[in-house]
């Protein structure tokens, strides 16, 4: 693809105006929450004891850390946890954060159980064993009052597990398509709650298309039910039909070791960069702190604009556009309020699940300059997060 011309500067300004003016139901706080049955959110003990919380993730993924960090901050804002600075996410893992929560957070109401952390480490074999172990614990030991399931693997396993422990599912691309919940309005299981933003990925792709005007977009994902769910393939196809652009794909195989998956991702990126006008970088384990700078360097060389499905951290590492960090603050508040309502007597399945992202954008100006794309002052004032550097690394 050649350098982007001046029309994109005008177009991106229009799209920011459009996003902010037509986002359905956006309130003064910047989000949409549909009406549902309401319960108190004030801190309350579990009788004379604390509420004991457990955690399950499919493996390490940066968005999981961001979602948990935002949720803890939301609980602090509601008074369930004493406010204090939280550790930086750079270099952290799900387990290291959980250990910090268990040892350092001060609360009269909540306990992050030290041995309540579980991770399948992206191993299908370990995943099966963990599902059985956790189900036994929830049914026989019955020492956890709420489970936090982070990501699609964890959400599926606890939603389809035979237990009656309230479970809140975080950081899932499409909870309906992946089978975690029945519909956006009904989880289909009184003990399961999964936040949904039905139009999140459609909005992202529409924004990206309006800004860039691409005729062909590239996508890389695993071609199975979970992989297509992660990548929001059906949503992208819907926008493609509306806008008249085509999709080129390259497939991964997450049954392989992570390092092999990362190598395949990079090769797919290189292959697609020669035949598409833009690339939608979807959320998956191979897209991580190690590979994103490599992808950004390939895109720079190929003059290929990119949009991160997952968020601002990947823009910070060199991708061109994504949603901003500000949205996570409000999503974290939503997760915290959902947990608080459960502790105040609600069944997860009777609570509202719909919560839309804050319509704000992150942009990397260094990447924009490399693509000869120079956003206007209007665009810069509309962007909630602006990054000016790309990590200087050798990606050959």
TAZI-V631394 format. One record per residue. N is the residue number from 1. RES is the residue in one letter. PSI is psi in degrees with one decimal (none if undefined). D_CENTER is the distance of its C-alpha to the mean C-alpha in whole Angstrom. Layout:
N RES PSI D_CENTER
N RES PSI D_CENTER
This chain:
1 X 139.8 29
2 X 178.6 31
3 X 144.2 30
4 X 138.2 29
5 X -175.0 31
6 X -21.9 32
7 X -26.6 31
8 X -31.0 27
9 X -42.8 28
10 X -41.4 29
11 X -41.9 27
12 X -33.6 24
13 X -43.0 26
14 X -39.7 26
15 X -38.2 23
16 X -41.7 21
17 X -42.6 24
18 X -46.0 23
19 X -47.6 20
20 X -25.0 21
21 X -25.0 24
22 X 2.1 23
23 X 117.1 20
24 X 124.6 21
25 X 11.2 22
26 X 128.7 20
27 X -178.0 22
28 X -20.7 23
29 X -11.5 20
30 X 20.0 18
31 X 167.5 16
32 X 129.2 17
33 X 118.6 18
34 X 153.3 20
35 X 143.4 23
36 X 178.7 23
37 X 132.9 26
38 X 138.8 26
39 X 160.8 26
40 X 155.7 27
41 X 3.3 24
42 X 146.3 27
43 X 138.2 27
44 X 142.5 29
45 X 163.3 30
46 X 78.8 31
47 X -113.6 34
48 X 4.3 36
49 X 179.7 33
50 X 156.5 29
51 X 128.4 26
52 X 126.9 25
53 X 137.3 21
54 X 171.9 20
55 X 136.6 17
56 X 133.4 16
57 X 154.2 13
58 X -30.3 14
59 X -173.6 14
60 X 132.9 13
61 X 133.6 9
62 X -37.6 9
63 X -28.0 5
64 X -40.8 7
65 X -44.3 10
66 X -42.5 8
67 X -42.6 7
68 X -42.1 11
69 X -45.0 12
70 X -36.0 12
71 X -43.1 13
72 X -42.3 16
73 X -36.0 17
74 X -40.6 17
75 X -35.6 19
76 X -44.0 21
77 X -30.0 21
78 X -6.9 23
79 X 6.8 25
80 X -26.7 24
81 X 141.3 24
82 X 133.2 26
83 X 135.8 24
84 X 158.5 24
85 X 143.9 23
86 X 157.5 20
87 X 152.5 20
88 X 148.3 18
89 X -20.6 15
90 X 123.0 16
91 X -3.2 18
92 X 163.1 17
93 X 166.5 16
94 X -40.4 14
95 X -40.5 18
96 X -36.5 19
97 X -42.7 17
98 X -40.7 18
99 X -40.1 22
100 X -45.6 22
101 X -44.0 21
102 X -35.6 24
103 X -25.9 26
104 X -22.4 26
105 X 137.7 24
106 X 121.5 27
107 X 138.9 27
108 X -4.4 30
109 X -30.0 27
110 X 144.4 25
111 X 121.0 25
112 X 100.5 22
113 X 123.9 24
114 X -41.8 25
115 X 19.6 25
116 X 7.0 22
117 X 132.5 20
118 X 138.2 19
119 X 131.9 17
120 X -8.4 18
121 X 34.5 18
122 X 29.4 17
123 X 117.1 20
124 X -36.5 21
125 X -46.3 25
126 X -32.9 23
127 X -45.7 21
128 X -44.0 24
129 X -42.5 25
130 X -41.5 23
131 X -44.5 22
132 X -42.9 26
133 X -45.3 26
134 X -41.0 24
135 X -42.6 26
136 X -43.2 29
137 X -45.3 28
138 X -33.6 27
139 X -35.7 30
140 X -50.3 32
141 X -40.4 32
142 X 47.0 30
143 X 9.2 29
144 X 132.1 25
145 X -20.7 25
146 X 140.0 21
147 X 136.5 18
148 X 116.4 15
149 X 120.3 13
150 X 118.5 10
151 X 168.7 8
152 X -45.9 10
153 X -52.2 13
154 X -41.6 14
155 X -45.0 13
156 X -46.7 16
157 X -38.1 18
158 X -31.1 18
159 X -33.8 19
160 X 2.3 21
161 X 153.4 23
162 X 82.8 26
163 X 168.5 26
164 X 30.7 26
165 X 125.5 24
166 X 134.1 21
167 X 130.7 18
168 X 128.7 15
169 X 125.1 12
170 X 154.4 8
171 X 53.0 5
172 X 134.4 6
173 X -49.9 7
174 X 96.2 10
175 X -24.2 12
176 X -51.8 15
177 X -32.1 15
178 X -5.5 15
179 X 12.0 17
180 X -43.4 16
181 X 162.4 17
182 X -53.2 20
183 X 173.7 19
184 X -22.7 17
185 X -17.3 20
186 X 116.4 21
187 X -20.8 19
188 X -0.6 23
189 X 119.4 23
190 X -17.6 24
191 X 5.2 22
192 X 136.1 19
193 X 129.6 16
194 X 122.0 13
195 X 136.8 11
196 X 144.5 11
197 X 92.3 11
198 X -28.2 13
199 X 12.5 14
200 X -51.3 11
201 X -29.2 11
202 X -43.0 15
203 X -45.1 15
204 X -48.3 13
205 X -36.8 15
206 X -44.1 18
207 X -49.0 18
208 X -44.0 18
209 X -39.5 21
210 X -37.5 23
211 X -47.1 22
212 X -34.8 23
213 X 32.6 25
214 X 153.7 24
215 X -24.5 26
216 X 130.3 25
217 X 143.5 21
218 X 145.0 20
219 X 141.2 17
220 X 126.1 17
221 X 172.4 15
222 X 127.9 17
223 X 65.5 19
224 X 179.6 19
225 X -47.5 18
226 X -42.1 15
227 X -42.0 14
228 X -32.3 15
229 X -49.5 12
230 X -46.1 9
231 X -5.2 11
232 X 43.9 12
233 X -44.3 15
234 X -36.4 17
235 X -42.0 16
236 X -40.3 16
237 X -37.2 20
238 X -46.3 21
239 X -36.1 20
240 X -41.2 22
241 X -40.5 25
242 X -42.2 25
243 X -14.8 25
244 X 22.9 27
245 X 165.3 25
246 X 162.1 25
247 X 130.4 22
248 X 140.1 23
249 X 158.8 21
250 X 135.4 22
251 X 143.5 21
252 X 175.0 20
253 X 97.5 21
254 X 7.0 19
255 X -11.8 22
256 X 168.6 23
257 X 153.6 23
258 X -43.6 20
259 X -39.2 22
260 X -39.2 23
261 X -40.1 20
262 X -43.3 19
263 X -42.3 23
264 X -40.7 22
265 X -47.7 19
266 X -41.1 21
267 X -41.6 24
268 X -43.1 22
269 X -44.1 21
270 X -43.8 25
271 X -45.8 26
272 X -30.9 24
273 X -15.4 25
274 X -7.9 28
275 X 0.1 28
276 X 166.2 25
277 X -16.8 25
278 X 164.0 21
279 X 129.0 18
280 X 109.4 14
281 X 105.9 12
282 X 159.4 10
283 X 124.3 8
284 X 168.1 10
285 X -32.3 12
286 X -18.6 14
287 X 101.8 12
288 X -175.4 13
289 X -27.2 15
290 X -43.9 18
291 X -28.1 17
292 X -44.4 16
293 X -32.3 19
294 X -44.9 21
295 X -41.5 19
296 X -39.1 19
297 X -39.7 23
298 X -43.8 24
299 X -39.0 22
300 X -44.8 25
301 X -37.6 27
302 X -0.2 27
303 X 46.7 26
304 X 113.1 23
305 X 142.9 21
306 X 151.0 17
307 X 124.5 14
308 X 121.9 10
309 X -32.9 8
310 X -38.7 5
311 X -168.6 7
312 X -28.9 10
313 X -35.6 11
314 X -27.0 12
315 X -40.9 14
316 X -31.6 16
317 X -2.1 16
318 X -9.4 18
319 X 159.2 16
320 X -50.1 17
321 X 155.5 15
322 X -173.2 11
323 X 157.7 10
324 X 169.9 11
325 X -28.3 11
326 X -35.5 13
327 X -33.1 11
328 X -31.1 9
329 X -45.6 13
330 X -35.3 13
331 X -41.5 10
332 X -39.0 11
333 X -40.5 15
334 X -46.2 14
335 X -44.4 13
336 X -43.1 16
337 X -36.5 18
338 X -46.5 18
339 X -43.7 18
340 X -39.2 21
341 X -36.4 23
342 X -44.8 23
343 X -21.7 25
344 X 16.4 27
345 X -5.3 28
346 X 146.5 25
347 X 136.5 24
348 X -39.1 20
349 X -11.4 21
350 X 2.4 23
351 X 153.9 21
352 X 137.8 19
353 X -13.7 15
354 X 125.5 15
355 X 115.8 13
356 X 146.8 12
357 X 150.3 11
358 X 130.4 13
359 X 73.0 15
360 X 153.1 15
361 X 146.7 15
362 X 141.6 15
363 X 143.0 17
364 X 111.3 19
365 X -30.9 23
366 X -41.5 24
367 X -43.6 22
368 X -43.0 24
369 X -40.4 27
370 X -26.7 27
371 X 7.2 26
372 X 37.5 29
373 X 114.6 27
374 X 98.5 28
375 X 149.7 26
376 X 170.9 29
377 X -34.0 29
378 X -41.4 28
379 X -45.9 24
380 X -35.7 24
381 X -23.2 25
382 X -26.9 22
383 X 132.4 19
384 X -26.9 18
385 X 131.2 17
386 X 124.8 20
387 X 145.1 20
388 X 2.0 23
389 X 154.5 23
390 X 136.1 22
391 X 132.5 23
392 X 93.4 26
393 X 159.2 26
394 X 114.3 28
395 X 22.7 26
396 X none 29
